[in-house]
Amino acid sequence: MIVVTGATGNVGRALAELLAEAGEEAVAVSRRPRLTGLPAGVRHAQADVGNSASMRPVLEGADALFVLLGGELNSQGESPDALLDVAGEAGVKRVVLLSSQINSTRPQALSHTRLREFEASARASGLDFTILRPSGFASNAFAWAEPVRTQRTVFAPFGDVALPVIDPADIATVAAVALLEDGHAGRTYELTGPEAISPRRQAAVISEALGEEVTFVELSREDAHAHMARFMPAEVIDGTLDILGVPLPAEQAISPDVEKVLRRPAGPFGNWVARNLPVFQ
């Protein structure tokens, strides 16, 4: 049995589906009392990854655990040791943690302190652990969905700064391999898409997929900061804008880890857009 936290998100839901397709018993964990649309072979359990007591009954009998923190847990919550101790006591042998490339490129970033704590706990837990450090998600483009639908416009800062973005489905596939196959214990994988792509070019890809012109409007850093302040803490905003505007060479590079694990390259941004085109129509 494999327990998947963050099962309502882009990575967790795709991972649960992949595990079911592989014939595994998968448990999709969310804080919701009900979770609909799960594939055959996946059952839902209500629990909170930030509350180890609630996770204890879910983990009983599990062989492996996928850990994905919700947004608020990136800044607060109980010690990461609590969850991993409960997992070990329940008999879990293998843990895959979804972290962030920022912990490689900017190891002092305040916004990712909690994720670094979870990484340290995983390494010290005595469990077989694998840490996944993805770069930016292709699905961040969902933030443009409404202005694309209503105005055929993308608003974003740093229009010509190119960074690799990865399809969450590829992250889920790497996680499935790490959960199901031997040979990944103790490894940390940096996961990126196959190319660095600017926001202006992403808007053009969406335009090409729609067959209609989508205008790109470049925001100032100040305007972007004001918009992001509606839903992100200040230290996270500043760090994010630093990466988007003045990325380090390592943040613009393409990692081979997806291909090493999956024996195929990551899917390009255009593939992600094609699969999710109805969201932008």
CORJOPE-V161509 format. One line per field, one symbol per residue. burial: + if it has 16 or more other C-alpha atoms within 10 Angstrom, else -. Layout:
burial = ???
This chain:
burial = ++++++++-+++++++++++---++++++++---+--+--++++++++++-+--++-+++-++++++++----++----++-++++++-+-++++++++++++-------++++++-++-+++-+-+++++++++++++-+--++--+---++++++++-+++++++++++++++++++----++--++++++++++++++++++++-++---+++-++-+--++--+-------++++++-+++-+---++++++++--+---++++++-++------+-
